[in-house]
């Protein structure tokens, strides 16, 4: 089948067309006649920025009908239909938009072409093309240095991403400048806001430290979402998707357009459900979005409420390596080593690749999260604006588990005595709850002149989390009642930051960038933990995070940049409560050097990066006295590499997007800890294995992706999407026996769009994922121990991803 696939791709490349033309022009201010450099000009699927001289040009344009669109911040969008039969020379005059625009809300946290950082912007069209109901990480899968994973294997439910090998706890995420990361774990759970992509206008991904923003420190990257912006005309959309594993997505959206030239409202309701590739890994996701805005000449007020309710069957435990490999002897060893029940043993022996450890009917994660945002922007003078945003997030929910043979003492309960018999353990069902509130404000003061752009910004945020557990059923019990809490503790966190960013044009082609941030963090935990330990800790951090760099303009389409940044980051909740001695905070020193070129025929960006860590926290195999895994500071570690991304319009009917990352990710000195419990498992000794210059776990040396799109006729697109991810290690020992194999996955997507007088667009999408049926896993973990020198246990667990599957969608847009 691969031969046929390659032959089809070559057939695309051999397609010949005639009658190609040049479309060029100028873009000016309709009132002053001044040229508008950096405006964006769209011709069909192609886009090119306007140069410093106000000129734009598209080459190799086929004859046909096109929509020309020109956009520039602070001006009304210009649209006109073109019938190309010859070379075209145009003069476009943009009229100033006298109303405030949505871009001011996110301007303080975003980079631009004059910012010396490495970033990628995913626009609304790209989001719509990739959004078939899977979580946002899979929508972003084709961006540079990014690797996705899905616990359920099909991209719906619990999903995650890594950027440059850094996990979600090290990636700063904001929605309209408001932090999304959980304050305690510092992770992002996309399952809590399903289908947020359908309400997103664009996404900027900054790799490395990036610019100062709000929330936890960015140690791998920053993802900044901007939700729906003002639309002048009313619209409606109805999207239905269906696919393998009984996956369904239903989205209903609307927008009023401008009412009385000042007011606009947008809304969305979504439902996504899937059985998952993994057994019982079902997802039932509901979400909503509603916004209203007032757009005045000098004032913008925008209110949003959005959120979701998810009920997801757990598939967190992964699949044993022996099960994936159908290793009968290995499966029996897993059964023996883990002391499983007869039912679970049968599950291990018979489930195969889609094995799920959990079998209890209601082994679910049930959580709801609601977000409220209020944004106010005010133009104080022609070159000075102020922004303030108030926000509140309420999350509450639990995950439920069936436990077999747990000891009463683990729940603070007395043993049960019946006659002469003392019962010390019981089967039970428990729920672990999290009820949390997150609220605060962000602000910025923006000044812009011809040579100087400056932003004074910051935020103050408060988090209050209540962690507690309930036993809702037990086979044996006394001295307790249903839903009585067996642990209850709180986590409170205050996060304050202030930053000043300055971009100054030193000379005609050289600009300097400076960014200074001060961040203060206070964190307190108190109460009884789930392992019956009393918690009482308080931590305070003061971080100074400086950044500076330069951008040199080579010509109207190209520049080079360089920057050096320092970022600091506090430990996460588990580091505080599990470690007997508090770990040190982490520090990252980040060098970025790059080249950007953007023309009508192609865009390219190439950059080198060095991310040098001090005290990075990693797993070593060490455990605390109740068996929880500990992260330990390693003094020196680094990531360094080269990233290349580009988009080429080879012909008007053929375009190629591709990116590649080549990197090294190393720990200078690493200490692995193995516990030897002795032949009778009645004591333990610690065995230490020391390593030098090892690979950082989950950090592939090569990541590459591409999209080849063929347009044989107007409205029809055939795309080949490919992703290669190199070998990843499950721990930091560089041991090939504890690794994820490299994988190369290809998807095939067919899109056909019809335009009618009644319905603006009718878009049909059919996508075959993993078309070559690649058997691969995108995530995993490992652990080991000994019972004397002759009894060594090492178990690897993996998260296998779906084999060949499909998704189909019909979208009606009015």
C-alpha positions in Angstrom: 0.0 0.0 0.0 2.9 2.4 0.7 4.0 2.0 -3.0 0.5 3.1 -4.1 0.6 6.0 -1.7 4.0 7.2 -3.0 2.8 6.8 -6.6 -0.2 8.9 -5.9 2.0 11.6 -4.4 4.2 11.6 -7.5 1.1 11.8 -9.6 0.2 15.0 -7.8 3.6 16.5 -8.5 3.3 15.7 -12.2 0.1 17.6 -12.6 0.6 20.4 -15.2 -1.3 23.6 -15.5 -1.2 26.6 -17.8 -1.9 30.3 -17.8 -0.1 31.5 -14.6 -0.1 35.2 -13.9 1.3 37.8 -11.4 -0.9 39.7 -9.0 0.8 42.7 -7.4 -0.2 46.0 -5.9 0.2 48.6 -3.1 -1.6 49.0 0.2 -2.2 52.6 1.5 -4.1 54.5 4.1 -7.3 55.8 2.3 -7.2 59.1 4.2 -3.4 60.0 4.3 -2.2 58.1 1.2 0.7 56.6 3.3 1.8 53.1 2.6 0.9 50.4 5.2 3.9 48.0 5.6 3.2 44.7 7.4 -0.4 44.6 6.3 -1.5 41.0 5.3 -2.8 40.3 1.8 -4.7 37.0 1.2 -5.4 35.6 -2.2 -7.3 32.4 -1.9 -5.2 30.2 0.4 -2.1 32.2 0.0 -0.9 35.1 2.2 1.9 37.6 1.9 2.9 40.6 4.1 3.1 44.1 2.5 6.7 45.2 2.3 8.2 48.4 3.8 7.5 50.1 0.4 3.8 49.2 0.6 4.1 46.7 -2.2 2.9 43.1 -2.4 3.1 40.4 -5.1 1.8 36.9 -5.8 3.5 34.9 -8.5 2.4 31.8 -10.5 -1.4 32.5 -10.0 -3.6 30.3 -12.1 -6.6 31.8 -14.0 -9.8 31.7 -12.1 -12.0 33.5 -9.5 -10.4 34.5 -6.2 -11.2 36.5 -3.1 -8.6 39.1 -2.3 -8.6 40.1 1.4 -6.3 42.7 3.0 -6.1 43.1 6.8 -4.2 45.5 9.0 -4.6 46.2 12.8 -6.6 49.4 13.2 -8.1 49.3 9.7 -11.3 47.8 8.3 -10.7 44.6 6.3 -10.8 45.1 2.5 -12.3 42.3 0.4 -12.9 42.1 -3.4 -13.5 39.4 -5.9 -11.0 39.0 -8.7 -11.3 37.1 -12.0 -7.7 36.4 -13.0 -7.2 36.1 -16.8 -4.1 38.2 -17.0 -1.5 40.0 -14.9 -3.1 42.2 -12.3 -1.8 45.5 -10.7 -4.0 46.8 -7.9 -4.1 49.7 -5.5 -5.8 48.9 -2.2 -6.9 51.7 0.1 -7.7 50.7 3.7 -10.0 52.9 5.8 -9.2 53.3 9.4 -11.3 51.4 11.9 -12.5 54.0 14.3 -13.5 51.3 16.8 -11.2 49.4 19.2 -10.1 46.0 18.1 -9.8 42.7 19.9 -6.1 42.5 19.3 -5.4 44.9 22.2 -6.6 42.2 24.7 -3.6 39.9 23.9 -1.0 42.4 22.6 0.8 42.5 25.9 1.5 38.8 25.9 2.3 38.2 22.2 5.3 38.4 20.1 5.6 40.0 16.6 8.1 40.2 13.8 10.1 42.8 15.8 10.3 40.5 18.8 13.5 38.4 19.0 11.7 35.2 20.0 10.9 32.0 18.1 7.2 31.6 17.5 4.5 30.2 15.2 1.0 31.5 14.6 -1.9 29.1 13.8 -4.7 31.1 12.1 -8.4 30.4 12.1 -8.4 28.7 8.7 -5.7 26.2 9.9 -7.6 25.5 13.1 -10.8 24.8 11.2 -9.0 22.4 8.8 -7.5 20.4 11.6 -10.4 20.5 14.0 -12.5 17.3 13.6 -13.4 17.1 17.3 -10.1 15.9 18.8 -8.6 17.9 21.7 -6.5 21.0 21.0 -3.1 19.2 21.2 -4.0 17.3 18.1 -5.1 20.4 16.3 -1.6 21.8 16.9 0.1 18.5 16.0 1.7 19.9 12.8 3.6 22.8 14.5 7.3 22.6 15.0 8.9 20.6 17.9 5.5 19.5 19.2 4.6 15.9 20.1 1.1 14.8 21.1 -0.3 11.9 23.1 -3.7 10.5 24.0 -4.5 8.2 26.9 -7.5 6.8 25.1 -5.4 6.5 21.9 -7.8 8.4 19.6 -7.2 12.1 20.5 -10.4 12.6 22.6 -10.4 12.6 26.3 -7.1 13.0 28.2 -4.6 14.3 25.8 -1.3 16.0 26.2 1.6 17.7 24.3 5.3 18.4 24.7 7.2 21.2 23.1 11.0 20.7 22.7 10.6 17.7 25.0 9.1 19.8 27.8 5.8 18.5 29.3 2.6 20.4 30.0 3.7 21.6 33.4 6.5 23.6 31.8 4.4 25.2 29.0 2.6 28.4 29.9 -0.9 28.6 28.5 -3.2 31.6 28.4 -6.6 32.3 27.0 -7.0 36.0 26.1 -4.0 36.7 28.4 -5.6 34.9 31.4 -3.6 31.9 32.8 -5.1 28.4 32.1 -2.4 26.2 33.9 -3.6 24.6 37.1 -1.9 26.6 39.9 -0.7 23.6 41.9 0.2 20.9 39.3 1.0 23.6 36.7 -0.4 21.3 34.1 -3.2 21.9 31.5 -6.1 19.5 31.2 -7.6 20.2 27.7 -10.4 17.7 28.4 -11.9 20.3 30.8 -12.6 22.8 27.9 -13.5 20.5 25.0 -13.9 22.0 21.5 -12.3 25.3 22.6 -10.7 25.3 19.1 -14.2 26.1 17.6 -14.2 29.4 19.5 -10.6 30.3 18.9 -9.5 32.9 16.4 -5.8 32.2 16.4 -3.1 30.6 18.5 0.5 31.8 19.0 3.0 29.2 20.1 6.3 30.7 21.5 9.1 28.1 21.9 11.6 28.5 24.7 11.2 31.1 27.4 9.4 33.6 25.0 8.2 36.9 26.2 6.9 37.7 29.7 3.3 36.6 30.3 1.0 35.8 33.1 1.0 32.5 35.1 3.7 29.9 35.7 7.1 30.2 34.1 7.5 29.0 30.5 10.2 26.3 30.5 9.5 24.8 27.1 7.0 27.1 25.4 4.0 29.4 25.6 0.6 28.7 24.0 -1.5 31.8 23.8 -5.1 31.5 22.5 -7.2 34.4 21.4 -10.9 33.6 21.3 -13.5 34.8 18.7 -13.0 38.4 17.6 -15.5 41.0 16.2 -17.3 39.9 13.1 -19.0 42.7 11.1 -21.6 40.3 9.6 -23.9 37.8 11.4 -23.0 34.1 10.9 -24.1 30.7 12.0 -22.5 27.3 11.8 -23.6 23.7 12.3 -20.8 21.0 12.3 -21.3 17.3 12.7 -18.5 14.8 12.7 -18.4 11.0 13.0 -15.6 8.5 13.0 -14.1 5.3 14.2 -14.6 4.1 17.8 -18.1 5.7 17.7 -16.6 9.2 17.8 -19.1 12.0 17.4 -18.9 15.7 17.5 -21.8 18.2 17.2 -21.2 21.9 17.3 -23.7 24.7 16.9 -22.3 28.3 16.8 -23.6 31.8 16.0 -22.6 35.4 15.8 -24.8 38.5 15.6 -22.4 40.6 13.7 -22.3 44.3 14.6 -25.5 45.6 16.1 -25.8 49.4 15.8 -22.1 49.3 14.7 -21.1 48.8 18.4 -22.4 45.6 19.9 -21.7 42.0 19.0 -22.5 38.6 20.5 -21.1 35.1 19.8 -22.1 31.7 21.2 -21.4 28.0 20.8 -22.6 24.6 22.2 -20.6 21.4 21.6 -20.9 17.8 22.4 -18.2 15.3 21.8 -18.3 11.6 22.6 -16.0 8.7 21.8 -15.5 5.1 22.9 -11.8 5.5 22.5 -9.3 3.1 21.0 -8.4 1.6 24.4 -11.0 -0.7 26.0 -13.6 1.2 28.0 -11.8 4.6 27.5 -15.0 6.4 26.8 -15.4 10.2 26.8 -18.6 12.2 27.2 -17.7 15.9 26.8 -20.0 18.9 26.8 -18.9 22.5 26.4 -20.2 26.0 25.8 -19.0 29.5 24.9 -20.7 32.9 25.0 -19.3 36.3 24.6 -20.6 39.8 24.2 -18.7 43.0 23.3 -19.1 46.7 23.1 -16.8 48.4 20.5 -16.5 52.1 20.8 -14.1 54.5 19.2 -11.9 54.6 22.3 -13.4 51.9 24.5 -13.7 48.1 24.2 -15.6 46.1 26.8 -15.8 42.3 26.3 -17.4 39.7 28.6 -16.9 35.9 28.1 -18.1 32.8 29.8 -17.0 29.4 28.6 -16.4 25.9 30.0 -17.1 22.3 29.9 -18.3 19.2 31.7 -16.4 15.9 31.1 -17.0 12.3 32.2 -14.1 10.2 31.0 -13.4 6.5 31.8 -9.9 6.3 33.1 -7.2 4.8 31.0 -4.3 6.4 32.9 -2.5 3.2 33.9 -1.2 2.3 30.4 -0.6 -1.1 28.8 2.2 -3.4 30.0 5.0 -4.0 27.5 4.4 -7.8 27.7 0.7 -7.3 26.6 1.7 -5.1 23.7 4.2 -7.7 22.5 1.9 -10.7 23.2 4.7 -12.1 25.4 2.9 -14.9 27.3 5.7 -15.5 29.8 6.0 -11.7 30.4 2.2 -11.4 30.9 2.4 -14.2 33.6 5.2 -12.3 35.3 3.1 -9.1 35.3 0.3 -11.1 36.9 2.6 -12.5 39.6 4.5 -9.3 40.3 1.3 -7.2 40.8 -0.8 -9.8 42.7 -3.9 -9.2 40.6 -7.3 -10.8 40.9 -8.4 -13.7 38.7 -10.6 -11.3 36.6 -7.7 -8.9 36.1 -5.4 -11.8 35.2 -7.9 -12.9 32.5 -8.1 -9.3 31.3 -4.3 -9.2 30.9 -4.2 -12.5 29.1 -7.0 -11.7 26.6 -7.2 -7.9 25.9 -4.2 -7.4 23.6 -3.2 -4.0 22.4 -6.3 -2.2 23.6 -5.9 -3.4 27.2 -7.2 -1.2 29.9 -6.2 -2.0 33.5 -9.4 -0.7 34.9 -12.5 -2.8 34.9 -14.9 -1.3 37.4 -18.0 0.1 35.6 -17.7 3.7 37.0 -13.9 4.1 37.1 -14.4 7.6 35.7 -13.1 11.1 36.0 -16.0 13.5 36.4 -15.2 17.2 36.3 -16.7 20.6 35.4 -14.9 23.8 34.9 -16.4 27.3 34.2 -14.4 30.4 33.1 -15.6 34.0 33.4 -13.6 36.9 31.8 -14.2 40.6 31.6 -11.9 42.7 29.4 -11.8 46.5 29.3 -9.6 48.4 26.9 -9.4 52.2 26.8 -7.5 54.4 24.3 -6.3 57.2 26.5 -4.4 59.1 23.8 -3.5 58.4 20.2 -0.4 56.5 21.2 -1.4 55.3 24.7 -3.9 52.6 25.7 -4.8 50.8 28.9 -6.2 47.2 29.4 -7.5 45.4 32.4 -9.0 41.9 32.6 -10.9 40.4 35.5 -11.3 36.6 35.6 -12.7 33.8 37.7 -12.6 30.1 37.2 -14.5 27.5 39.2 -13.6 23.8 38.9 -15.2 20.9 40.8 -15.2 17.2 40.4 -13.8 13.8 41.3 -12.4 10.6 40.0 -13.9 7.4 41.3 -12.0 4.1 41.9 -12.8 0.6 42.9 -10.1 -0.7 45.3 -9.6 -4.3 46.1 -8.3 -5.3 49.6 -7.2 -1.9 50.9 -6.2 -1.8 54.5 -8.4 0.2 56.9 -5.4 2.1 58.3 -4.9 3.6 54.8 -8.2 5.5 55.4 -7.8 6.2 59.1 -10.4 3.6 60.0 -10.2 1.0 62.8 -10.0 -2.7 62.1 -13.3 -4.6 62.2 -13.6 -7.4 64.8 -16.3 -10.0 64.4 -16.2 -12.7 67.1 -12.7 -14.0 67.1 -11.9 -12.7 63.6 -10.2 -9.4 63.0 -10.7 -7.9 59.5 -7.9 -5.5 58.5 -8.8 -4.8 54.9 -11.8 -4.4 52.6 -12.9 -3.9 49.0 -14.2 -0.3 48.7 -15.1 2.4 46.2 -13.7 5.9 46.8 -13.9 9.3 45.2 -11.1 11.8 45.3 -12.4 15.4 44.9 -11.0 18.7 43.9 -13.0 21.8 44.4 -11.1 24.9 43.4 -11.4 28.6 42.7 -9.0 30.8 40.7 -9.5 34.5 40.3 -7.7 37.8 39.8 -6.8 40.4 37.3 -4.3 41.2 34.5 -3.4 44.6 33.2 -1.2 46.4 30.6 -0.4 50.0 29.7 0.7 50.2 26.0 2.6 53.0 24.4 3.4 53.0 20.7 5.2 55.5 18.6 7.2 55.3 15.4 10.4 54.2 17.2 9.3 53.0 20.6 6.8 50.4 21.7 6.5 49.9 25.4 4.3 47.7 27.6 3.9 47.8 31.4 1.9 44.8 32.4 1.3 42.3 35.1 -1.2 40.3 37.1 -2.3 39.3 40.6 -4.0 35.9 40.8 -5.3 33.9 43.8 -6.0 30.1 43.9 -7.8 28.2 46.5 -8.1 24.4 46.2 -9.9 21.9 48.4 -8.7 18.3 48.1 -10.7 15.7 49.8 -11.7 12.0 49.6 -14.8 10.0 50.3 -15.6 6.3 50.6 -19.0 5.8 49.0 -19.1 2.0 49.5 -17.2 -0.6 51.4 -17.7 -4.4 51.8 -16.7 -4.1 55.5 -16.6 -1.1 57.6 -17.4 0.3 61.1 -17.1 3.8 62.6 -17.6 5.6 59.3 -20.5 6.7 57.2 -21.1 7.1 53.4 -19.3 10.1 51.9 -17.4 10.7 55.2 -14.1 12.4 54.3 -11.1 10.3 55.0 -8.7 13.1 54.0 -9.2 16.8 53.6 -6.5 19.4 52.8 -6.2 22.8 51.2 -3.8 24.4 48.8 -3.7 28.2 48.6 -1.5 30.1 46.1 -1.0 33.8 45.4 0.8 34.7 42.2 1.9 38.3 41.5 4.0 39.6 38.6 4.9 42.8 36.9 6.8 43.3 33.7 8.1 46.0 31.4 8.7 45.3 27.7 10.4 47.8 25.4 11.1 47.6 21.7 13.2 50.5 20.4 14.2 51.2 16.8 17.9 52.1 17.2 18.6 52.8 13.6 16.6 52.2 10.4 17.1 48.4 10.3 18.0 47.5 13.9 15.7 47.3 16.9 16.5 46.4 20.5 14.2 44.5 22.8 14.2 44.4 26.5 11.8 42.6 28.9 12.1 42.6 32.7 9.7 40.6 34.9 9.4 40.3 38.7 7.3 37.5 40.0 6.3 36.7 43.6 4.7 33.4 44.5 3.3 32.3 47.9 2.0 28.8 48.4 0.5 27.1 51.5 -0.8 23.6 52.1 -2.5 22.4 55.2 -4.7 19.4 56.3 -4.7 15.7 56.1 -3.3 14.0 52.9 -4.8 10.9 51.2 -2.0 8.8 52.8 -3.0 10.0 56.3 0.0 12.3 56.7 -0.6 15.7 58.2 0.5 18.5 55.8 1.7 21.9 56.9 4.0 23.8 54.6 4.5 27.3 53.4 6.8 28.5 50.6 7.6 31.9 49.1 9.6 32.7 46.0 10.8 36.0 44.4 11.9 35.6 40.8 13.5 38.1 38.5 13.2 37.1 34.8 15.2 39.3 32.4 15.1 39.0 28.6 16.8 41.1 25.9 17.6 40.8 22.2 17.9 42.4 18.8 16.1 42.2 15.4 17.9 43.3 12.3 15.9 43.8 9.1 17.6 42.5 6.0 14.9 43.7 3.5 11.2 44.1 3.3 10.6 40.4 3.7 13.5 39.2 5.9 15.0 39.7 9.3 17.4 38.0 11.7 17.1 38.0 15.5 18.9 36.9 18.7 17.8 36.9 22.3 18.9 35.7 25.7 16.4 35.1 28.5 16.4 33.8 32.0 13.3 32.2 33.6 12.7 30.7 37.1 10.0 28.3 38.1 8.7 27.0 41.4 8.2 23.3 42.2 4.7 21.7 41.7 2.4 20.5 44.4 3.7 16.9 44.4 7.2 18.1 44.9 6.2 20.0 48.0 4.0 17.3 49.7 5.9 14.2 48.7 9.5 15.2 49.2 10.9 15.0 52.7 13.2 18.0 51.9 11.9 20.8 49.8 13.5 20.8 46.3 15.1 23.9 44.9 13.4 26.0 42.2 14.5 25.5 38.6 16.3 28.1 36.4 16.5 28.2 32.7 18.9 30.3 30.5 17.7 30.4 26.9 19.5 31.6 23.8 17.5 31.9 20.6 19.1 32.9 17.2 17.0 32.9 14.0 16.2 34.0 10.5 12.7 34.7 9.1 11.7 35.4 5.5 8.1 35.9 4.3 7.3 36.3 0.6 4.4 35.6 -1.7 5.9 32.4 -2.9 7.3 31.0 0.4 7.8 31.6 4.1 10.8 30.1 5.9 12.1 30.3 9.5 15.3 28.7 10.8 16.6 29.1 14.3 19.1 27.7 16.8 18.3 27.4 20.4 20.1 26.5 23.7 18.1 25.9 26.8 20.5 25.5 29.7 18.9 24.3 33.0 20.0 24.7 36.5 18.3 22.4 39.1 15.9 20.8 36.7 13.5 18.5 38.5 13.4 14.9 37.2 12.3 11.5 38.4 15.1 9.2 39.6 13.3 6.2 40.9 13.5 7.5 44.5 10.5 7.1 46.8 9.4 8.6 50.0 8.4 6.7 53.1 4.8 6.0 51.8 5.9 5.0 48.3 5.3 8.2 46.3 7.8 8.9 43.5 10.1 11.9 44.1 11.6 14.3 41.7 15.1 15.4 42.4 17.1 18.4 41.2 19.8 17.7 38.7 22.4 20.4 38.7 23.2 20.7 35.0 21.1 19.7 31.9 20.4 21.3 28.6 18.5 21.1 25.3 20.0 22.5 22.1 18.9 22.2 18.5 18.0 23.6 15.2 14.4 24.2 14.1 13.4 24.7 10.5 9.9 25.5 9.3 8.5 26.7 5.9 5.6 27.0 3.6 6.1 26.9 -0.2 3.6 27.6 -2.9 5.1 25.5 -5.6 2.2 26.1 -7.9 -1.2 27.6 -7.3 -2.6 24.1 -7.0 0.2 22.7 -4.9 1.5 23.9 -1.6 3.8 22.3 1.0 4.3 23.0 4.6 7.1 21.3 6.5 9.1 21.6 9.7 11.9 19.7 11.4 13.8 19.8 14.6 17.2 18.3 15.2 18.3 18.4 18.9 20.3 17.0 21.7 18.8 16.9 25.2 21.2 15.9 27.9 21.7 15.6 31.7 25.3 16.0 32.8 25.2 13.7 35.8 22.3 11.4 36.7 21.7 9.2 39.8 19.2 6.3 39.4 17.7 4.8 42.6 16.6 1.1 42.7 15.2 -0.4 45.9 16.2 -4.0 46.9 13.6 -5.3 49.3 15.4 -8.6 50.0 14.4 -12.2 49.3 11.6 -12.0 51.9 10.5 -8.5 51.1 10.9 -7.5 54.7 13.6 -4.8 54.4 15.1 -2.7 51.8 18.5 -1.4 50.6 19.0 1.4 48.1 21.1 0.7 45.0 22.4 3.8 43.2 23.5 3.7 39.6 25.4 6.7 38.4 25.4 7.9 34.8 27.1 10.7 32.8 25.8 12.6 29.8 22.4 10.8 29.5 19.4 11.7 27.4 16.5 13.6 29.0 13.4 11.4 29.1 10.7 12.0 26.4 13.0 14.2 24.4 13.4 12.9 20.8 16.4 14.1 18.9 14.3 14.4 15.7 10.8 15.7 15.2 9.5 16.4 11.7 6.1 17.1 10.2 4.7 18.0 6.8 1.5 18.8 4.9 1.3 18.5 1.2 -1.9 19.9 -0.3 -3.0 19.3 -3.8 -5.9 21.3 -5.3 -7.0 19.7 -8.6 -10.1 21.9 -8.9 -11.5 24.9 -7.1 -13.0 23.9 -3.7 -11.3 20.4 -3.6 -8.2 19.8 -1.5 -6.3 16.6 -1.0 -3.7 16.7 1.8 -1.1 14.2 3.0 -0.1 14.9 6.6 3.0 13.2 8.0 4.7 13.2 11.4 8.0 11.6 12.4 9.0 11.4 16.0 12.4 9.9 16.9 13.2 7.5 19.8 12.3 8.6 23.3 13.6 7.2 26.6 11.2 6.5 29.4 13.7 7.5 32.0 17.0 9.4 32.2 19.4 6.4 31.8 19.5 6.2 28.0 18.7 2.5 28.2 17.3 1.2 25.0 15.2 -1.4 26.9 13.3 1.4 28.4 12.3 3.5 25.4 9.6 4.4 22.9 10.4 3.4 19.4 10.5 6.1 16.7 7.3 6.3 14.7 6.3 7.8 11.3 2.5 8.4 11.0 0.7 9.5 7.9 -2.8 10.8 7.5 -4.8 11.5 4.3 -7.4 14.3 4.3 -10.0 15.1 1.6 -11.9 18.4 1.8 -14.5 19.7 -0.6 -16.3 23.1 -0.1 -19.4 24.3 -1.9 -20.6 27.9 -2.0 -24.3 28.6 -2.4 -26.6 31.6 -2.2 -28.5 30.1 0.8 -25.6 28.6 2.7 -22.3 30.4 2.6 -20.1 27.3 2.8 -20.9 23.6 2.8 -17.6 21.8 3.7 -17.1 18.1 3.6 -14.1 16.6 5.2 -12.9 13.0 5.2 -9.7 12.0 7.0 -8.0 8.7 7.3 -5.6 8.7 10.3 -2.6 6.5 10.5 -3.3 5.3 6.9 -0.4 2.8 7.0 -1.6 1.2 10.2 1.5 2.0 12.2 1.7 0.3 15.5 3.2 2.8 17.9 3.0 4.3 21.4 3.5 8.0 22.1 4.0 7.9 25.9 4.8 5.6 28.7 6.6 5.1 32.0 8.9 2.6 33.7 9.7 1.4 37.2 11.8 -1.3 38.8 12.8 -3.0 42.0 14.6 -6.1 43.4 13.8 -8.8 45.8 17.4 -9.9 46.3 20.0 -10.3 43.6 18.1 -13.1 41.9 14.7 -11.4 41.7 14.9 -8.3 39.5 11.7 -6.7 38.3 11.6 -4.0 35.5 8.2 -3.1 34.0 7.5 -0.8 31.1 4.0 0.6 30.5 3.0 2.3 27.2 0.1 4.3 25.8 -0.6 2.7 22.4 -2.2 5.0 19.8 -5.0 4.1 17.4 -4.3 2.0 14.3 -5.9 3.0 11.0 -9.1 5.0 11.7 -11.2 7.7 10.1 -13.1 10.9 10.9 -15.7 12.6 8.6 -17.3 16.0 9.0 -20.0 18.1 7.4 -19.9 21.8 8.2 -22.6 24.3 7.3 -21.7 27.9 7.6 -24.2 30.7 7.0 
